Amino acid sequence: MQKNTGGFKAALRWMRVPAAVLAGVLLTGLVIIPALYAAKIKTVPTDASVASPQPAELTSQPAGVTLPPFSPDRSPSATDEVVGVMLKLGDVDPKVEMIESRLMELNYMAADVPGDTFNASVENAVRLFQRTHYFNQSGVVDSSLIALLFSTAAKQYVIEYGNEGEDVLNLQLRLNSLGYYNDKLNGYFGIATQSAL
């Protein structure tokens, strides 16, 4: 009696491609992406050496540091010193105008005339920027966020798998109105939203 090994060999050949793809995905997801993310975290400056500013210090300049005038028509240069900056909802500061202009440039906010008040629109745009860069979505701007915002590493606004928020809900509503999305309107970008896109 002769064994039929041809079918077994064909099955092994057929499984080579999916197995190689699966191995590549696992390698990328478990090794390469975390390594790149860890390397990126190390390159973003932190504010650990600067004490948290007190409310009175938020509007004053840090001792020994000369801040150039902020203007929405120019980006900060490498020589700009923005030390101890902490801006949040309700703050009024000329730096807000520069931050708002940059957020508009990266499509996190609708184009408008930027102002010096850190309002709800600015806070929402900051949260979206933080979400895109995998930070805690505090809505607060500190020195390290400013450094990233004005660096070449700053990413354009994007909605991607795993995101949640009002912008995702608006996307789902639009896809639903076009007849592409018939699942839960929950503001979470999951498989159904991805399939509809």
Solvent accessible surface area in square Angstrom, and as a share of the most:
residue,aa,sasa,rsa
1,M,246,1.10
2,Q,178,0.79
3,K,175,0.74
4,N,135,0.69
5,T,73,0.42
6,G,43,0.41
7,G,46,0.45
8,F,135,0.56
9,K,115,0.49
10,A,51,0.40
11,A,51,0.39
12,L,97,0.48
13,R,136,0.49
14,W,179,0.63
15,M,94,0.42
16,R,156,0.57
17,V,104,0.60
18,P,58,0.37
19,A,54,0.42
20,A,67,0.52
21,V,91,0.52
22,L,107,0.53
23,A,60,0.47
24,G,33,0.32
25,V,94,0.54
26,L,89,0.44
27,L,98,0.49
28,T,57,0.33
29,G,38,0.37
30,L,129,0.64
31,V,83,0.48
32,I,76,0.39
33,I,97,0.49
34,P,61,0.38
35,A,60,0.46
36,L,117,0.58
37,Y,86,0.33
38,A,47,0.36
39,A,53,0.41
40,K,81,0.34
41,I,88,0.44
42,K,168,0.71
43,T,105,0.61
44,V,29,0.17
45,P,76,0.48
46,T,109,0.63
47,D,40,0.21
48,A,96,0.75
49,S,110,0.71
50,V,49,0.28
51,A,88,0.68
52,S,82,0.53
53,P,31,0.19
54,Q,109,0.48
55,P,110,0.69
56,A,85,0.66
57,E,88,0.39
58,L,36,0.18
59,T,116,0.67
60,S,65,0.42
61,Q,98,0.43
62,P,43,0.27
63,A,104,0.81
64,G,89,0.86
65,V,31,0.18
66,T,115,0.67
67,L,35,0.17
68,P,38,0.24
69,P,116,0.73
70,F,33,0.14
71,S,33,0.21
72,P,58,0.36
73,D,127,0.66
74,R,82,0.30
75,S,67,0.43
76,P,25,0.16
77,S,61,0.39
78,A,111,0.86
79,T,117,0.68
80,D,26,0.13
81,E,85,0.38
82,V,24,0.14
83,V,49,0.28
84,G,17,0.17
85,V,11,0.06
86,M,58,0.26
87,L,4,0.02
88,K,87,0.37
89,L,92,0.46
90,G,55,0.53
91,D,27,0.14
92,V,91,0.52
93,D,8,0.04
94,P,89,0.56
95,K,25,0.11
96,V,0,0.00
97,E,52,0.23
98,M,3,0.01
99,I,1,0.00
100,E,12,0.05
101,S,21,0.14
102,R,36,0.13
103,L,2,0.01
104,M,26,0.12
105,E,106,0.48
106,L,8,0.04
107,N,93,0.47
108,Y,12,0.05
109,M,28,0.13
110,A,87,0.67
111,A,99,0.76
112,D,103,0.53
113,V,130,0.75
114,P,29,0.18
115,G,32,0.31
116,D,60,0.31
117,T,58,0.34
118,F,0,0.00
119,N,67,0.34
120,A,69,0.54
121,S,66,0.43
122,V,0,0.00
123,E,31,0.14
124,N,82,0.42
125,A,1,0.01
126,V,1,0.01
127,R,84,0.31
128,L,25,0.13
129,F,1,0.01
130,Q,9,0.04
131,R,14,0.05
132,T,4,0.03
133,H,11,0.05
134,Y,124,0.47
135,F,71,0.29
136,N,126,0.65
137,Q,79,0.35
138,S,46,0.30
139,G,1,0.01
140,V,43,0.25
141,V,0,0.00
142,D,40,0.21
143,S,19,0.12
144,S,22,0.14
145,L,10,0.05
146,I,5,0.03
147,A,42,0.32
148,L,9,0.04
149,L,2,0.01
150,F,37,0.15
151,S,38,0.24
152,T,149,0.86
153,A,43,0.33
154,A,15,0.12
155,K,79,0.34
156,Q,95,0.42
157,Y,63,0.24
158,V,66,0.38
159,I,44,0.22
160,E,54,0.24
161,Y,111,0.42
162,G,36,0.34
163,N,13,0.07
164,E,113,0.51
165,G,33,0.31
166,E,133,0.60
167,D,25,0.13
168,V,0,0.00
169,L,57,0.28
170,N,82,0.42
171,L,42,0.21
172,Q,0,0.00
173,L,81,0.40
174,R,144,0.52
175,L,16,0.08
176,N,57,0.29
177,S,80,0.52
178,L,93,0.46
179,G,53,0.51
180,Y,139,0.53
181,Y,7,0.03
182,N,133,0.68
183,D,76,0.39
184,K,146,0.62
185,L,80,0.40
186,N,86,0.44
187,G,5,0.05
188,Y,93,0.35
189,F,8,0.03
190,G,9,0.09
191,I,126,0.64
192,A,34,0.26
193,T,1,0.01
194,Q,99,0.44
195,S,88,0.57
196,A,15,0.12
197,L,119,0.59
